Amino acid sequence: MRTLVITGGTQGIGRALALHYLSRGDQVIAVGTNQVKGEALLTEADRLSAGDRCSFLSADLSSPTMTIRLADRLRTEHPRIDALVFGAFRYQTKRQETAEGIERTLALYVLSRYLLAEELRTTLERAPHPVIVNLCGTGSRAGRLRWDDLQLRRRYRPFAATMQGARANDLLGVAFTVEHPDSPVRYVLHNPLFVNTGLAEPFRQPTRTAVSIIAKLFAAPVDRAIQPIVERIDTPPEPALSAFQARRPIDVTGPGFDPGAARRLTITLRNLTINGAAA
Ligand SMILES: NC(=O)c1ccc[n+]([C@@H]2O[C@H](COP(=O)([O-])OP(=O)(O)OC[C@H]3O[C@@H](n4cnc5c(N)ncnc54)[C@H](OP(=O)(O)O)[C@@H]3O)[C@@H](O)[C@H]2O)c1
């Protein structure tokens, strides 16, 4: 029996992965903020006779304090983690800051993923074929890092914040493999492309209905979108770092994967964790 930790495991792609692995006999720890969604997952797990192998942990991963607390708990309760899947995300239509004073997209989409990978690395390394799957926007050319204003204080645009996060996640993959060259953990960046999930949730009406309709018409169903992810969890790729858009491999040596930029990012993220808004 393998142990998978899935952030955002209560909805969309994360939930579909959770149910897939529960039905296969594995143990799943799903992380989210909404108790109702967590309980719905547990009910579904019971229906699959997998209630004893499923847990829901409530944690707001946009808070670095809560993220580190979650990692401490996971390390204590699970001597070995086979797969760590990053699926927690929320599209921030307006600029918001966390209690620590950190812009929320950067905090949730980038900082929490950096912290969890670092904090859980040694627990993953006890597994025979450990893998981190970072569900992100790899392979897209859109977006850039505003190094002089990563928290977008001067001008916040939701799409720019998301795409900055996507570029930053590419660098997180590079940083992990550069900083831990001997680690057996394989780091997979995976862009599922357009998938019909909870995409409409952050929007107000009438945009919410419009996004739902567009997703129903044009996005891939979630059960199909998880197939290549399942393959990468079951048989992690050979290279330490790999990236895919659905099934298409992405070159991880291009300008978006610069080790110098990756190092710069992790230094910034460490400062942010220690100093919060002051960074
Ligand atoms: N769907 C797509 O078209 C698409 C395209 C490209 C990339 N992706 C990536 O794939 C991943 C999964 O996307 P999805 O569309 O399946 O997501 P989704 O349906 O919107 O679900 C998001 C999940 O994240 C959790 N979450 C949100 N804020 C959180 C927080 N502060 N702390 C902890 N958990 C939080 C939610 O649970 P709560 O509500 O309980 O907090 C929910 O379980 C994301 O990383 C996304 O960037 C998706």
The ligand as an ORCA input file, in Angstrom:
! r2SCAN-3c Opt
* xyz 0 1
  N      -8.396     22.801    -14.315
  C      -7.580     23.276    -15.232
  O      -7.995     23.586    -16.371
  C      -6.127     23.446    -14.927
  C      -5.265     23.905    -15.957
  C      -3.911     24.049    -15.684
  C      -3.415     23.754    -14.415
  N      -4.287     23.310    -13.441
  C      -3.704     23.032    -12.109
  O      -4.191     21.794    -11.608
  C      -4.356     21.879    -10.199
  C      -5.749     21.396     -9.825
  O      -6.677     22.241    -10.498
  P      -8.235     21.992    -10.422
  O      -8.808     22.816    -11.518
  O      -8.519     20.549    -10.344
  O      -8.575     22.679     -9.017
  P     -10.011     23.003     -8.361
  O     -11.077     22.095     -8.878
  O     -10.228     24.473     -8.445
  O      -9.716     22.601     -6.838
  C      -8.790     23.333     -6.108
  C      -8.463     22.599     -4.841
  O      -7.534     23.415     -4.092
  C      -7.992     23.511     -2.755
  N      -7.555     24.785     -2.205
  C      -7.856     26.028     -2.665
  N      -7.318     26.968     -1.870
  C      -6.650     26.296     -0.880
  C      -5.895     26.695      0.236
  N      -5.701     28.001      0.523
  N      -5.347     25.752      1.034
  C      -5.552     24.427      0.769
  N      -6.256     23.986     -0.275
  C      -6.797     24.903     -1.102
  C      -9.518     23.415     -2.864
  O     -10.099     22.974     -1.652
  P     -10.913     24.012     -0.687
  O     -11.927     24.687     -1.527
  O     -11.422     23.099      0.361
  O      -9.874     24.939     -0.142
  C      -9.678     22.355     -3.944
  O      -9.575     21.063     -3.369
  C      -4.092     23.331     -9.802
  O      -2.783     23.410     -9.268
  C      -4.156     24.090    -11.105
  O      -3.245     25.170    -11.115
  C      -5.610     23.149    -13.666
*
